[in-house]
Amino acid sequence: MFLPALTTGSKAEEPKTAGDPLAALSKGGTLMVCRTCGKKGDHWTSKCPYKDLAPPTESFIDRSSATEGTAASAQGGPAKGTYVPPSMRGGAERSGTEMRRRNEENSVRVTNLSEDTREADLRELFQTFGSLSRVYVAVDQKTGMSRGFGFVTFVNKEDAQRAINKLDGYGYDNLILRVEWSTPKAN
């Protein structure tokens, strides 16, 4: 690569390139191509001298009307290259609410917990009744203390029922626990 020698006092060449900062760099190769006229290295697209002569470009293309007559949309599928959300792809049978829903039929809600209660404490208390799949204690984000309630999900519904029968009204950490089904029980 050729580097020009630095000389003091030679300001004769500066006015040529002072107006266009890329003129000096573009001598070695093409740095830019005008999107309007396709010329290389002369000017930027915004300064194109031919922009008034160029045909108008479509800035917005309505894809839905453009693909209405295609074979893909006639078959019920999307056109090639269009985004399809995972819930609408072939073979997907789950809706958004079903994807987020946990198996809450075996969940119990525990209220009147002290501020010091952690998930490990609830796990220790409830695991004597059966296998647990999930333990959650609501925690205040600012203080890091328990908000006074939590959820325990059992593997078996019978275990959850036994826990409700034994622990509802149970004295724990100087408070009386309230233990009930987390959702209305389906009959």
C-alpha positions as CSV (number, residue, x, y, z in Angstrom):
1,M,0.0,0.0,0.0
2,F,1.3,3.4,-0.9
3,L,1.5,6.0,1.8
4,P,2.2,9.7,0.8
5,A,5.2,11.3,2.4
6,L,4.4,14.0,5.0
7,T,5.8,17.4,4.0
8,T,5.4,20.6,5.8
9,G,3.9,23.6,4.1
10,S,2.4,21.7,1.1
11,K,-1.2,22.9,1.3
12,A,-1.8,22.9,-2.4
13,E,-3.4,19.5,-2.5
14,E,-5.7,19.9,0.5
15,P,-8.4,22.0,-1.2
16,K,-9.1,19.3,-3.7
17,T,-10.1,16.7,-1.1
18,A,-11.4,19.1,1.6
19,G,-15.0,19.1,0.2
20,D,-15.2,15.3,-0.2
21,P,-13.6,13.3,2.7
22,L,-13.8,10.0,0.8
23,A,-12.2,11.3,-2.4
24,A,-8.7,10.6,-1.1
25,L,-9.7,7.1,0.0
26,S,-11.6,6.1,-3.1
27,K,-8.6,6.5,-5.4
28,G,-7.4,3.1,-4.4
29,G,-10.8,1.4,-4.9
30,T,-14.5,1.8,-5.1
31,L,-15.9,2.5,-1.7
32,M,-19.5,3.4,-2.6
33,V,-22.1,2.7,-5.2
34,C,-25.1,5.0,-5.7
35,R,-28.3,3.1,-5.2
36,T,-30.2,5.5,-7.5
37,C,-28.0,5.4,-10.7
38,G,-25.6,2.6,-10.0
39,K,-22.5,4.7,-10.6
40,K,-19.4,3.7,-8.6
41,G,-17.3,6.1,-6.5
42,D,-18.6,9.5,-7.8
43,H,-21.2,10.5,-5.3
44,W,-23.5,9.4,-2.5
45,T,-27.0,8.3,-3.2
46,S,-28.4,11.4,-1.4
47,K,-26.3,13.7,-3.7
48,C,-27.1,11.8,-7.0
49,P,-27.3,14.2,-9.9
50,Y,-29.6,11.7,-11.7
51,K,-32.2,11.2,-8.8
52,D,-34.8,13.3,-10.7
53,L,-34.5,11.1,-13.8
54,A,-34.7,7.8,-11.9
55,P,-38.1,6.0,-11.8
56,P,-39.8,6.2,-8.4
57,T,-39.1,3.3,-6.1
58,E,-41.8,1.5,-4.2
59,S,-41.1,2.3,-0.6
60,F,-43.8,0.0,0.8
61,I,-45.0,-3.2,-0.8
62,D,-48.2,-4.8,0.6
63,R,-47.2,-8.4,0.9
64,S,-50.6,-9.7,1.8
65,S,-52.2,-8.5,-1.5
66,A,-49.1,-9.6,-3.5
67,T,-49.3,-13.2,-2.3
68,E,-53.1,-13.6,-2.5
69,G,-53.0,-15.2,-5.9
70,T,-50.0,-17.5,-5.3
71,A,-50.3,-21.2,-5.0
72,A,-48.9,-21.2,-1.5
73,S,-51.6,-19.1,-0.1
74,A,-54.3,-21.0,-2.1
75,Q,-53.1,-24.2,-0.2
76,G,-53.4,-22.4,3.1
77,G,-49.6,-22.1,3.7
78,P,-47.6,-18.9,3.8
79,A,-45.6,-17.7,0.9
80,K,-41.9,-18.6,0.8
81,G,-39.8,-16.2,2.9
82,T,-42.5,-15.0,5.2
83,Y,-42.3,-15.3,9.0
84,V,-44.6,-17.9,10.6
85,P,-44.9,-17.9,14.4
86,P,-44.1,-21.2,16.1
87,S,-47.6,-21.6,17.3
88,M,-48.9,-21.5,13.7
89,R,-46.3,-23.8,12.1
90,G,-47.3,-27.3,10.9
91,G,-47.8,-29.8,13.7
92,A,-48.2,-27.2,16.4
93,E,-51.3,-27.8,18.5
94,R,-50.6,-25.6,21.5
95,S,-51.9,-22.1,22.0
96,G,-50.1,-19.4,23.9
97,T,-52.1,-20.0,27.1
98,E,-51.5,-23.7,27.0
99,M,-47.8,-23.2,26.5
100,R,-47.5,-21.1,29.7
101,R,-49.9,-23.2,31.8
102,R,-48.3,-25.5,34.3
103,N,-50.0,-28.6,35.8
104,E,-51.7,-26.6,38.4
105,E,-54.4,-29.1,39.3
106,N,-52.0,-30.5,41.9
107,S,-50.9,-27.1,43.2
108,V,-51.7,-25.7,46.6
109,R,-51.6,-22.0,47.7
110,V,-50.0,-21.3,51.0
111,T,-50.7,-17.9,52.6
112,N,-49.8,-16.2,55.9
113,L,-46.1,-17.0,55.5
114,S,-43.5,-15.0,57.5
115,E,-41.1,-12.6,55.8
116,D,-38.2,-15.0,56.5
117,T,-39.8,-18.0,54.6
118,R,-37.8,-19.3,51.7
119,E,-38.5,-22.0,49.1
120,A,-36.2,-24.4,51.0
121,D,-38.4,-24.0,54.1
122,L,-41.6,-24.8,52.2
123,R,-40.0,-27.7,50.5
124,E,-38.9,-29.1,53.9
125,L,-42.4,-28.7,55.3
126,F,-44.4,-30.2,52.4
127,Q,-42.1,-33.0,51.2
128,T,-43.2,-35.2,54.1
129,F,-46.6,-35.6,52.3
130,G,-45.2,-36.7,48.9
131,S,-43.1,-35.9,45.9
132,L,-42.9,-32.2,44.9
133,S,-42.5,-30.9,41.4
134,R,-42.3,-27.2,42.1
135,V,-42.0,-24.9,45.1
136,Y,-42.4,-21.1,44.7
137,V,-42.4,-18.3,47.3
138,A,-43.3,-14.8,46.1
139,V,-40.5,-12.4,47.0
140,D,-40.4,-8.6,47.0
141,Q,-37.8,-7.5,44.5
142,K,-36.7,-4.5,46.4
143,T,-36.3,-6.0,49.9
144,G,-35.8,-9.6,49.0
145,M,-38.3,-10.6,51.7
146,S,-41.2,-13.0,51.3
147,R,-44.5,-11.4,50.3
148,G,-46.4,-13.8,52.5
149,F,-47.6,-16.4,50.1
150,G,-46.3,-19.2,47.9
151,F,-47.3,-22.2,45.8
152,V,-46.4,-25.9,46.1
153,T,-47.0,-28.3,43.3
154,F,-47.2,-32.0,44.1
155,V,-46.7,-34.9,41.6
156,N,-49.8,-36.7,42.9
157,K,-53.1,-35.0,43.7
158,E,-53.7,-37.3,46.7
159,D,-50.5,-36.0,48.3
160,A,-51.7,-32.4,47.8
161,Q,-55.0,-33.2,49.4
162,R,-53.3,-34.8,52.5
163,A,-51.1,-31.7,52.8
164,I,-54.1,-29.4,52.7
165,N,-55.9,-31.5,55.4
166,K,-52.9,-31.5,57.7
167,L,-51.3,-28.1,57.2
168,D,-54.4,-25.8,56.9
169,G,-54.4,-24.0,60.3
170,Y,-51.0,-25.3,61.2
171,G,-48.8,-23.0,63.3
172,Y,-45.6,-22.3,61.4
173,D,-43.0,-19.6,62.3
174,N,-45.3,-17.9,64.8
175,L,-48.1,-17.6,62.2
176,I,-51.2,-19.8,61.3
177,L,-50.8,-21.1,57.8
178,R,-53.7,-21.1,55.3
179,V,-53.4,-23.9,52.8
180,E,-55.9,-24.3,49.9
181,W,-56.1,-25.4,46.3
182,S,-54.4,-22.8,44.1
183,T,-57.2,-22.9,41.4
184,P,-60.8,-23.8,41.9
185,K,-61.0,-27.6,42.2
186,A,-62.6,-29.1,39.1
187,N,-65.3,-31.7,39.9
